[in-house]
């Protein structure tokens, strides 16, 4: 009986630790965009978010189809994961590798491509 109580206590503690250490994940690329990107890139992806004016470099306008066609998905992935400096761009764009998993970043890249079509 004592072993059972100890085992149950350990399992309970492990469960609490697991849930408190897991970061909150958004359910969709749109949610991630809102959480991580819209502050600078704007709700509509035009590079006009509330923090854009405080940056040395204007954030990318995702609705500019001509400009977006020149940027590969791989480059966008690298910029989101490692920040602008990771691909030789200004360091205003932060790294989101601590906040987003690789699959979430891939989904986010696909979502960013939809802004060009919304114009």
C-alpha positions in Angstrom: 0.0 0.0 0.0 2.8 2.4 0.9 4.6 1.7 -2.4 1.3 2.4 -4.3 0.9 5.8 -2.5 4.5 6.7 -3.3 4.1 5.7 -6.9 0.9 7.7 -7.2 2.5 10.8 -5.6 5.5 10.6 -8.0 3.2 10.3 -11.0 1.1 13.3 -9.8 4.3 15.4 -9.3 5.6 14.3 -12.7 2.3 15.3 -14.4 2.2 18.7 -12.7 5.8 19.3 -13.7 5.2 18.2 -17.3 2.2 20.5 -17.7 3.8 23.5 -16.1 6.9 23.3 -18.2 5.1 22.9 -21.5 4.9 26.3 -23.3 1.5 27.3 -24.5 1.2 26.5 -28.2 -1.2 28.3 -30.6 -3.7 26.1 -32.4 -2.9 27.5 -35.9 -0.5 29.5 -38.0 -2.9 32.4 -37.8 -2.8 32.4 -34.0 1.0 32.2 -34.1 1.1 35.1 -36.6 -1.1 37.2 -34.2 1.1 36.2 -31.2 4.5 36.6 -32.8 4.4 38.7 -35.9 1.5 41.1 -36.0 3.1 43.5 -33.6 5.6 44.5 -36.3 4.1 43.2 -39.5 0.6 44.3 -38.8 -2.7 42.4 -38.7 -3.0 42.6 -42.5 0.7 41.7 -43.1 1.5 45.2 -44.6 4.5 45.9 -42.3 2.5 48.5 -40.4 2.1 46.9 -37.0 2.1 49.1 -33.8 5.8 48.4 -33.1 7.0 48.9 -36.7 7.7 52.6 -36.3 10.3 51.9 -33.5 12.4 49.6 -35.7 15.4 50.7 -37.8 14.2 48.6 -40.7 10.6 48.5 -42.0 9.1 45.1 -41.5 8.4 43.0 -44.6 5.1 43.8 -46.4 3.7 40.3 -47.0 1.0 41.8 -49.4 3.7 42.9 -51.8 3.5 40.0 -54.2 6.5 41.1 -56.4 8.7 41.3 -53.3 7.4 38.1 -51.8 8.0 36.1 -55.0 11.7 36.9 -54.6 11.9 35.3 -51.1 12.1 31.5 -50.9 10.2 29.5 -48.3 13.6 28.3 -47.0 14.8 31.9 -46.5 11.6 32.8 -44.7 11.9 29.7 -42.5 15.5 30.7 -41.6 14.6 34.3 -40.8 11.7 33.2 -38.5 13.8 30.6 -36.8 17.1 32.4 -36.5 16.2 36.1 -36.9 17.2 38.5 -39.7 20.9 38.3 -38.9 20.9 34.6 -39.6 20.5 35.3 -43.3 22.4 38.6 -43.5 19.4 40.9 -42.9 19.1 43.5 -40.2 18.8 42.2 -36.7 15.5 44.0 -36.0 13.8 40.7 -36.9 14.2 38.4 -33.8 14.7 34.7 -33.7 11.6 32.7 -32.7 13.3 29.4 -32.3 12.5 29.3 -28.6 8.8 30.0 -29.2 8.0 28.1 -32.3 8.7 24.5 -33.4 10.0 23.7 -36.9 6.5 22.4 -38.0 4.9 25.6 -36.6 7.4 27.8 -38.6 6.7 25.8 -41.8 2.9 26.4 -41.2 3.6 30.1 -40.5 5.6 30.4 -43.8 2.6 29.0 -45.7 0.3 31.4 -43.9 2.5 34.4 -44.8 2.1 33.4 -48.4 -1.6 33.9 -48.2 -1.3 37.7 -47.5 -0.2 38.2 -51.1 -3.4 36.6 -52.3 -5.6 38.8 -50.0 -4.6 42.0 -51.7 
